[in-house]
Amino acid sequence: MLISPLPIRVEPYKLAAHGERLAGLVSLADMPRLTEAVGQQSGDAQVWLDFTIDAQGRRGIEGHLEAELQLPCRRCLSPMASVVESDFLLGLVTSDALAAN
């Protein structure tokens, strides 16, 4: 079980160059788009981030997130615990032109 928060700022290009891995907690209350979508949440999301460089030399972040959210039941509208998990892959770019590719 993870107990320490993720750092607020990192240098992803340096972390990718060294093949680093970060794991930690992110407060659900610090996620404004989540709050906007499903309401105020408490607790933490567990996050794992692998900073990588692929065969073409592109840097990226492979990640996994797990959290327990309190979502309104569609029938009675009472809060209901629901575990969510997500795998994601983010590409790191240094310009808008690279992002367009």
C-alpha positions as protocol buffer text, in pm:
chain_id: "A"
residue {
  index: 1
  type: MET
  ca { x: 0 y: 0 z: 0 }
}
residue {
  index: 2
  type: LEU
  ca { x: 128 y: 344 z: -94 }
}
residue {
  index: 3
  type: ILE
  ca { x: 152 y: 602 z: 184 }
}
residue {
  index: 4
  type: SER
  ca { x: 352 y: 897 z: 49 }
}
residue {
  index: 5
  type: PRO
  ca { x: 220 y: 1170 z: -183 }
}
residue {
  index: 6
  type: LEU
  ca { x: 360 y: 1210 z: -534 }
}
residue {
  index: 7
  type: PRO
  ca { x: 579 y: 1517 z: -578 }
}
residue {
  index: 8
  type: ILE
  ca { x: 396 y: 1820 z: -715 }
}
residue {
  index: 9
  type: ARG
  ca { x: 663 y: 1894 z: -977 }
}
residue {
  index: 10
  type: VAL
  ca { x: 897 y: 1657 z: -1160 }
}
residue {
  index: 11
  type: GLU
  ca { x: 1133 y: 1678 z: -1456 }
}
residue {
  index: 12
  type: PRO
  ca { x: 984 y: 1411 z: -1685 }
}
residue {
  index: 13
  type: TYR
  ca { x: 1260 y: 1423 z: -1949 }
}
residue {
  index: 14
  type: LYS
  ca { x: 1527 y: 1351 z: -1687 }
}
residue {
  index: 15
  type: LEU
  ca { x: 1314 y: 1080 z: -1527 }
}
residue {
  index: 16
  type: ALA
  ca { x: 1258 y: 917 z: -1869 }
}
residue {
  index: 17
  type: ALA
  ca { x: 1631 y: 933 z: -1950 }
}
residue {
  index: 18
  type: HIS
  ca { x: 1699 y: 732 z: -1634 }
}
residue {
  index: 19
  type: GLY
  ca { x: 1397 y: 498 z: -1667 }
}
residue {
  index: 20
  type: GLU
  ca { x: 1261 y: 608 z: -1331 }
}
residue {
  index: 21
  type: ARG
  ca { x: 940 y: 495 z: -1164 }
}
residue {
  index: 22
  type: LEU
  ca { x: 730 y: 699 z: -921 }
}
residue {
  index: 23
  type: ALA
  ca { x: 452 y: 567 z: -704 }
}
residue {
  index: 24
  type: GLY
  ca { x: 243 y: 750 z: -452 }
}
residue {
  index: 25
  type: LEU
  ca { x: -83 y: 916 z: -361 }
}
residue {
  index: 26
  type: VAL
  ca { x: -275 y: 1206 z: -514 }
}
residue {
  index: 27
  type: SER
  ca { x: -557 y: 1368 z: -317 }
}
residue {
  index: 28
  type: LEU
  ca { x: -896 y: 1331 z: -488 }
}
residue {
  index: 29
  type: ALA
  ca { x: -990 y: 1674 z: -351 }
}
residue {
  index: 30
  type: ASP
  ca { x: -710 y: 1824 z: -566 }
}
residue {
  index: 31
  type: MET
  ca { x: -875 y: 1703 z: -889 }
}
residue {
  index: 32
  type: PRO
  ca { x: -1111 y: 1983 z: -1000 }
}
residue {
  index: 33
  type: ARG
  ca { x: -1233 y: 1808 z: -1317 }
}
residue {
  index: 34
  type: LEU
  ca { x: -1322 y: 1498 z: -1115 }
}
residue {
  index: 35
  type: THR
  ca { x: -1514 y: 1714 z: -866 }
}
residue {
  index: 36
  type: GLU
  ca { x: -1695 y: 1883 z: -1153 }
}
residue {
  index: 37
  type: ALA
  ca { x: -1791 y: 1548 z: -1307 }
}
residue {
  index: 38
  type: VAL
  ca { x: -1896 y: 1342 z: -1002 }
}
residue {
  index: 39
  type: GLY
  ca { x: -1898 y: 1577 z: -701 }
}
residue {
  index: 40
  type: GLN
  ca { x: -1664 y: 1640 z: -410 }
}
residue {
  index: 41
  type: GLN
  ca { x: -1451 y: 1339 z: -316 }
}
residue {
  index: 42
  type: SER
  ca { x: -1234 y: 1254 z: -19 }
}
residue {
  index: 43
  type: GLY
  ca { x: -941 y: 1019 z: 8 }
}
residue {
  index: 44
  type: ASP
  ca { x: -653 y: 952 z: -227 }
}
residue {
  index: 45
  type: ALA
  ca { x: -585 y: 791 z: -562 }
}
residue {
  index: 46
  type: GLN
  ca { x: -293 y: 549 z: -582 }
}
residue {
  index: 47
  type: VAL
  ca { x: -77 y: 630 z: -885 }
}
residue {
  index: 48
  type: TRP
  ca { x: 214 y: 450 z: -1049 }
}
residue {
  index: 49
  type: LEU
  ca { x: 417 y: 629 z: -1319 }
}
residue {
  index: 50
  type: ASP
  ca { x: 688 y: 472 z: -1537 }
}
residue {
  index: 51
  type: PHE
  ca { x: 898 y: 721 z: -1733 }
}
residue {
  index: 52
  type: THR
  ca { x: 1021 y: 558 z: -2053 }
}
residue {
  index: 53
  type: ILE
  ca { x: 1192 y: 605 z: -2388 }
}
residue {
  index: 54
  type: ASP
  ca { x: 1059 y: 386 z: -2670 }
}
residue {
  index: 55
  type: ALA
  ca { x: 1250 y: 232 z: -2963 }
}
residue {
  index: 56
  type: GLN
  ca { x: 1203 y: 549 z: -3171 }
}
residue {
  index: 57
  type: GLY
  ca { x: 1350 y: 766 z: -2893 }
}
residue {
  index: 58
  type: ARG
  ca { x: 1014 y: 915 z: -2788 }
}
residue {
  index: 59
  type: ARG
  ca { x: 975 y: 984 z: -2419 }
}
residue {
  index: 60
  type: GLY
  ca { x: 655 y: 888 z: -2245 }
}
residue {
  index: 61
  type: ILE
  ca { x: 483 y: 815 z: -1919 }
}
residue {
  index: 62
  type: GLU
  ca { x: 303 y: 485 z: -1870 }
}
residue {
  index: 63
  type: GLY
  ca { x: 74 y: 498 z: -1570 }
}
residue {
  index: 64
  type: HIS
  ca { x: -188 y: 326 z: -1363 }
}
residue {
  index: 65
  type: LEU
  ca { x: -437 y: 487 z: -1124 }
}
residue {
  index: 66
  type: GLU
  ca { x: -669 y: 330 z: -866 }
}
residue {
  index: 67
  type: ALA
  ca { x: -922 y: 510 z: -648 }
}
residue {
  index: 68
  type: GLU
  ca { x: -1245 y: 454 z: -460 }
}
residue {
  index: 69
  type: LEU
  ca { x: -1504 y: 716 z: -551 }
}
residue {
  index: 70
  type: GLN
  ca { x: -1836 y: 795 z: -392 }
}
residue {
  index: 71
  type: LEU
  ca { x: -2078 y: 809 z: -686 }
}
residue {
  index: 72
  type: PRO
  ca { x: -2452 y: 885 z: -664 }
}
residue {
  index: 73
  type: CYS
  ca { x: -2671 y: 579 z: -711 }
}
residue {
  index: 74
  type: ARG
  ca { x: -2892 y: 628 z: -1019 }
}
residue {
  index: 75
  type: ARG
  ca { x: -3195 y: 489 z: -839 }
}
residue {
  index: 76
  type: CYS
  ca { x: -3183 y: 640 z: -489 }
}
residue {
  index: 77
  type: LEU
  ca { x: -2915 y: 912 z: -539 }
}
residue {
  index: 78
  type: SER
  ca { x: -2735 y: 802 z: -221 }
}
residue {
  index: 79
  type: PRO
  ca { x: -2355 y: 786 z: -235 }
}
residue {
  index: 80
  type: MET
  ca { x: -2224 y: 446 z: -341 }
}
residue {
  index: 81
  type: ALA
  ca { x: -1860 y: 335 z: -324 }
}
residue {
  index: 82
  type: SER
  ca { x: -1715 y: 243 z: -662 }
}
residue {
  index: 83
  type: VAL
  ca { x: -1356 y: 139 z: -732 }
}
residue {
  index: 84
  type: VAL
  ca { x: -1214 y: 283 z: -1054 }
}
residue {
  index: 85
  type: GLU
  ca { x: -891 y: 189 z: -1229 }
}
residue {
  index: 86
  type: SER
  ca { x: -727 y: 339 z: -1533 }
}
residue {
  index: 87
  type: ASP
  ca { x: -417 y: 263 z: -1738 }
}
residue {
  index: 88
  type: PHE
  ca { x: -279 y: 548 z: -1944 }
}
residue {
  index: 89
  type: LEU
  ca { x: 6 y: 637 z: -2176 }
}
residue {
  index: 90
  type: LEU
  ca { x: 121 y: 997 z: -2221 }
}
residue {
  index: 91
  type: GLY
  ca { x: 367 y: 1114 z: -2484 }
}
residue {
  index: 92
  type: LEU
  ca { x: 606 y: 1395 z: -2397 }
}
residue {
  index: 93
  type: VAL
  ca { x: 665 y: 1660 z: -2664 }
}
residue {
  index: 94
  type: THR
  ca { x: 861 y: 1985 z: -2671 }
}
residue {
  index: 95
  type: SER
  ca { x: 655 y: 2173 z: -2929 }
}
residue {
  index: 96
  type: ASP
  ca { x: 307 y: 2203 z: -3077 }
}
residue {
  index: 97
  type: ALA
  ca { x: 442 y: 2067 z: -3407 }
}
residue {
  index: 98
  type: LEU
  ca { x: 549 y: 1743 z: -3238 }
}
residue {
  index: 99
  type: ALA
  ca { x: 216 y: 1721 z: -3059 }
}
residue {
  index: 100
  type: ALA
  ca { x: 36 y: 1745 z: -3394 }
}
residue {
  index: 101
  type: ASN
  ca { x: 218 y: 1429 z: -3507 }
}
